[in-house]
Amino acid sequence: MQQTDTIAAFRAALDAERAMRRVVGLVPTMGALHGGHRSLIERAAGECGAVAVTIFLNPLQFDVAADLAGYPADPAADREAAADAGATHLFVPASAEMATGAMATRVRVDGVSSGLEGAARPGHFEGVATIVTKLFAVAGPCRAYFGEKDHQQLQVVRRLVSDLALPVEVVACPTVRAPDGLALSSRNARLCAAERATAPVLYRALQAGAAQAAAGERDAARLERVVAEMVDAEPLARLDYAAAVPEGAGWRLHVAAWIGDTRLIDNLAVEG
């Protein structure tokens, strides 16, 4: 696996791969790699001739300084995990290389970035969209792999790629869960033992909402109430929001909650 830390070197490396007619798979991350990231890298490795993992803790998408400062980091473990999963390139730029402190340009994606995380974290998706667009510009034509756990983010990325006619194919990958249903997330490392035992309530609440929808419930407010009540019943959990969003012939249920001092999100596609 080749590691680079400058835009010029990373761009040259991927241009060389395409010159050999290899499809480039791109997996953008903020580090603290876990099984969910591994699944993205492994899928990219199975579908592409070259797999580039980027690790950049993007300050533009954090609205709380303490959240940014407390984000877990283990560069050595990340490098090992990326290589083991099949990455052929690792891009780890410094903030100065990405010029986040000097950027006068921002990418805003209206519509799909509204509500849910967009409302709960003002400026978050603008920060995501700006840096993802920059990574796409640096990487060039590629297949980019994103997890469905961050479903709204996935929609934002899809829309910016479509609107800006970027030479990127966005590939959605299923949420990876622990045996008890908790969606894998870098934030899970912040949970103490009691909080970790409580955290799967998000998935159980989504499943309860899904069961109601499968039984014929069509009222969004009622589905949201089922999800919210189950989360509220947990003493260590504090609901941020529960939402039922129409999707195709069914719903996409979303939930966000604080487990102690850690904010977690999850979602589930539900058939109508």
N, C-alpha and C positions, 0 to 999 in steps of 0.2 A: 504494500500500500504506500502510495506517494503522498506525503504531507506537504502542503504549501501554506504560506501565510500572507501572500500578497495577491492582489487582484490580477496583476499581470501574469504571474506564474500559474495561477489557477486557470485563467482563461487560455493560456498557451497549452497547458496540459490537456484540457478538454478539446481544444481545436485539433491537437495531435490525434486524439482518440477518434474524432469524426473523420479525420483525413484517412484513417485506416478503416473507414466505413463501419465503425462501431457506434451503436446507439448509446447515448449517455443517459443514465438514470441519475436523478438528483434527489437527495433526501435532505431538505433543510431542517436543522434542529438548533436548539439552544443549549445542547449539552445535557449532562446528567442522563446519559442514555440508559434506557431500560428495555424490557421485553417488547414494548410497543414499537420503539424505534427499531429494534432488531427485526421485527416482522416487516417493516417497511424496507429496510436494507436488503433482507433476504429476498423479498419479492422483486425488488429492483435487480438484484443479482441474477435472478432466474429469468428475467425478461430483457436485460440489457447487456451489452458487451463491456461497458464500463459503468462503475457506480461511484458517484461523488457524494460524500456526506459533508455537509457544512455545519460547523459549530460556531454560532455567534450569539452571545447573550445580548439581545437587542434592547438597548435602553429606551428606544422610542415607543415601545409597546407597554411600558410599565407606567402606571399613573401614581404609584406609591413607591417612594424611594426605598423604604424598608423591604418591600417585596423584591425589588431588584437586588438589594444587598444580601438578602437571605436566600437567593436562589442557589441550590446546591451545585457544586462544581468539583469534578475529579478528572482532570485532563488525561492522566495516564490510563485510568479505567475506561474513559471514553474512546481513546485511541485503540485499546485492546478490543473493546466491544465492537467497534466499527470494522476493524480488520477481520475479526472472527466471524462476523455476519456476512462478509463478502465485499466490503468496500474496497475499491481500487485507488480511490483518491480521497484525501481528507483536507478540507479547507478550513483553517482556523485563523481568521483575521483578527487583528486588534481593532478596537473601536476607532482608533485614529485612521487605520487603513480603510475602514468603511465610512469614515468622515461623518459620523452621526452628529458630532457637535457642531459641524459647519454647514450642514445641509440646509439649503433654502427651499428645497423642493419637497413636497409631501404628496402622496397618492391617497386620495379619498374615494372610497367606493360607496356610493349612496345606495339606499334601498336595503340590500342584503346585510349591511352592517348596522342597520337600525334595530333597536330593541335588544332584548336578551343581554348578551355580553357587551354590545354596543352601548346600551343604556347604563349597564352596571359599571362599565369601565370606560369613561369618556376618553377618546383619543387612542384607545387600544388598537382598534382595527386600522386606523390611519398609520400607526407605527408599524403594524404587521405588513400592511400593503406596501408601504414605502420600501422596507428592507427586502421583502420577498421580490418585489419588482426589480430592485437593484441586483439581487442574487441571480434572477433570471437573465438580466442584461449581461452579467458577467459570465454565466455558465453557457449561454447560447442555446441553440436548439436541443431540447431534451425532453424526457418524460419525468415529471416531478411527482413524487409520492407523498401523500398526506393522509393522516389517520382520520377516521370519521368521529373519533372521540371529540375533536374540536370541529364539530359539524358546521357551525356558523363561519368559522375561519375558512373552512373548505369552500363554502359558497362564495366568500369574498374573493378568494384566490381564483376560483373558476371565472368569476365575473370580470376581474381585472385582466385575466388572460384573454377572454373573449373581446372585451371592449378595446384593448390595446393591440389586438392581433399579434400577440406574442407567439413565437415559435415553440410553444410548450404544450405538451399533453399532460393534463392534470389527472393523476390516477388516485382514486379514493380507495383506501384500504380499511378493512373492518377494525373496530375497536378490539383491543386485546385486553382480556380481563384476568384477574386472579381467580383461583378456584371458588372464592366466595362471591364473585361477581364484581368486585371493585375494579373500575377501569384503571389500567396502569397509567401512572402520571409521575413526573419528577417530583411533584408536590407531595406525593404520598410519603416520601422520606421524612417529612417534617412531623408526621403524626406520631404521638406517643402510643404505647400499647393499647390503652383504653380507647383512644381516638381511632386507631386502626381497626379495632373491633367494631366500632360504630359506623365507620365510613361506608360499608356495603349497603347501608340503608338507602343510599341514593339509587342504587340499581334495583333494590327491592321495591322502592316506591315507583320507579318507572315500570317495573313488571306488573305492579298492581294496577297502574293506569292502563297498561296494555291489555290486561285481563278484562277490564271494564269495556274497553273499546271492542275487544273480540266478542263480548257479550251483547254488543249492539249499541253501546253508549255513543252518541254523536254530538253531545254538547261539550264544547271545549272547556267551559268553566267547570263542569263537573269532573272532567278528566283531570284538570289541574288541581282541583280540590282533593281528589284521591291521592295524588302524588304529594301534595303539600301536607296533608294530615299525617301521612306516614312518616315524613321527615320530622315534622313538629313533635311527634310522639317520642323522639329520641332526645334524652336530656342533654347530650353533648353536641347535638346538631342545631344549627340555626338557619332556617330557610332564607335564601336570598330571593329566588323566584322558582316557580314551576309554570311551564307553558306548554300548551298543546297547539302545534302549528300544522295546518293542513299540508299534506304531502301526497301527491298522487291521489289514489283512492282511499288513503288512510291518513295517518298522523305522524309527526315527528315530535315525541315528547322530550322536553328539555327540563333539566333541574340544575340549580346551583345552590350550594349551601356551605356554610362555615361549619367545619368540624374542629372545635376548639378555635385555634387561631389560624387554621388553614382553610382556604376557600377551594372547594372542588366543584367540578362540573361534570355532567354526564348527559347522554341523550340516547334515545331508542326509537327506531323506526317501528311503527305499529300499523298493522293492516286494519282497514276499516270494516 
